[in-house]
């Protein structure tokens, strides 16, 4: 799942591959703003055929948070 999320970040949001780790913070480490986070959520929903509740978005601080959430949905 980490590799899938990393690929989305690198291919769609132009994040440097070496910067993407489980501990990397989406905003402070990767420079992802709220609009890009919304794009990432939509991409994850499409790719993994799930729905991510808006109230869960505040839990997405690190790449690992996104990975763990997606793993819990499958």
C-alpha positions in Angstrom: 0.0 0.0 0.0 2.9 2.4 0.8 4.2 2.0 -2.8 0.8 2.8 -4.2 0.4 5.9 -2.2 4.0 6.9 -3.0 3.3 6.5 -6.7 0.3 8.8 -6.4 2.3 11.4 -4.6 5.1 11.3 -7.1 3.2 10.9 -10.3 0.2 13.2 -9.6 1.5 15.7 -7.0 5.1 16.0 -8.3 6.6 15.1 -4.9 10.3 14.0 -5.0 10.4 10.2 -4.6 13.2 10.3 -2.0 11.1 12.6 0.2 8.2 10.1 0.6 8.6 8.0 3.7 6.0 6.6 6.2 7.1 9.4 8.6 7.0 12.3 6.1 4.4 14.9 7.0 2.2 15.8 4.1 2.2 19.5 4.7 5.5 20.4 6.3 7.8 17.7 4.7 6.1 17.3 1.3 4.6 20.7 0.8 1.1 19.5 0.2 -1.5 22.1 0.6 -5.2 21.6 1.4 -6.2 21.6 -2.3 -3.5 19.0 -3.1 -4.6 16.9 -0.1 -8.1 16.9 -1.6 -6.7 15.7 -4.9 -4.8 12.9 -3.2 -8.0 11.8 -1.4 -9.9 11.8 -4.7 -7.1 9.8 -6.3 -7.1 7.3 -3.5 -10.9 6.9 -3.6 -10.8 6.2 -7.4 -7.8 3.9 -7.3 -8.9 1.8 -4.3 -12.7 2.1 -4.9 -13.4 3.4 -1.4 -15.0 6.5 0.1 -13.0 8.6 2.6 -15.1 10.5 5.1 -14.4 14.2 5.3 -14.1 13.9 9.1 -11.2 11.5 8.7 -9.1 14.0 6.8 -7.8 15.7 9.9 -6.1 12.3 10.8 -3.9 12.5 7.6 -0.8 14.1 8.9 1.9 11.7 7.6 2.1 9.5 4.6 1.9 6.6 7.1 -1.5 7.9 8.3 -2.8 7.7 4.8 -1.3 4.2 4.2 -2.7 2.8 7.5 -6.2 4.3 6.8 -6.3 2.7 3.3 -5.1 -0.6 4.6 -7.9 -0.6 7.2 -10.4 0.0 4.5 -9.4 -3.2 2.6 
